[in-house]
Amino acid sequence: MEIVQVVALGLIVTVLALILKEQKPVFAFLLISFTGVAIFLFLLGKISSVIGILQQLADKSQVNHMFFITILKIIGIAYIAEFGAQVVRDAGQESIASKIELAGKILIMVMAIPIITVIIETVMKLMPA
């Protein structure tokens, strides 16, 4: 029932932030930001467990570790970019949030190039000459 704790924390902080926003908007933003970081840190243990299980599956299936690590990095970039964009969006900076998301997408594309290359080469080998 950890999700209940996370949602309860989110609701409490939201109410506090709404109250603080009228008096001290900077403190409201800091409260929201620190809560987001706290939730992220709370989830790190869960994330590491999932990565461990995926590592075991990759070992059993004999997947090239370069591909596995690249995919994990891509997932990490997506989550970090989304988290950063949400924090910036909470501060009212939609333009910067959009740029963070764009940077995340471009970095994901750059990291995916080796995997895409291998897929295309494999398809080309399967096609008759």
LINBELDA-V108316 format. One record per residue. PSI is psi in radians with two decimals (NA if undefined). Layout:
BEGIN
psi:PSI
psi:PSI
END
This chain:
BEGIN
psi:0.51
psi:-0.51
psi:-0.56
psi:-0.71
psi:-0.76
psi:-0.78
psi:-0.73
psi:-0.78
psi:-0.77
psi:-0.74
psi:-0.74
psi:-0.80
psi:-0.64
psi:-0.79
psi:-0.79
psi:-0.72
psi:-0.66
psi:-0.66
psi:-0.78
psi:-0.52
psi:-0.60
psi:-0.63
psi:-0.89
psi:1.49
psi:-0.53
psi:-0.74
psi:-0.62
psi:-0.78
psi:-0.77
psi:-0.72
psi:-0.78
psi:-0.76
psi:-0.81
psi:-0.62
psi:-0.73
psi:-0.76
psi:-0.71
psi:-0.73
psi:-0.73
psi:-0.79
psi:-0.64
psi:-0.61
psi:-0.20
psi:-0.69
psi:-0.72
psi:-0.73
psi:-0.75
psi:-0.59
psi:-0.76
psi:-0.75
psi:-0.69
psi:-0.77
psi:-0.76
psi:-0.64
psi:-0.74
psi:-0.76
psi:-0.70
psi:-0.68
psi:-0.77
psi:-0.64
psi:-0.02
psi:0.68
psi:2.45
psi:2.21
psi:-0.50
psi:-0.74
psi:-0.74
psi:-0.83
psi:-0.70
psi:-0.75
psi:-0.72
psi:-0.69
psi:-0.71
psi:-0.78
psi:-0.74
psi:-0.76
psi:-0.74
psi:-0.81
psi:-0.76
psi:-0.74
psi:-0.74
psi:-0.78
psi:-0.84
psi:-0.75
psi:-0.66
psi:-0.70
psi:-0.78
psi:-0.67
psi:-0.68
psi:-0.52
psi:-0.02
psi:0.28
psi:1.26
psi:-0.67
psi:-0.81
psi:-0.67
psi:-0.72
psi:-0.67
psi:-0.63
psi:-0.78
psi:-0.73
psi:-0.78
psi:-0.72
psi:-0.75
psi:-0.72
psi:-0.74
psi:-0.65
psi:-0.76
psi:-0.75
psi:-0.75
psi:-0.47
psi:-0.22
psi:-0.79
psi:-0.66
psi:-0.77
psi:-0.69
psi:-0.79
psi:-0.70
psi:-0.79
psi:-0.74
psi:-0.69
psi:-0.75
psi:-0.70
psi:-0.62
psi:-0.53
psi:-0.38
psi:2.43
psi:2.60
psi:NA
END
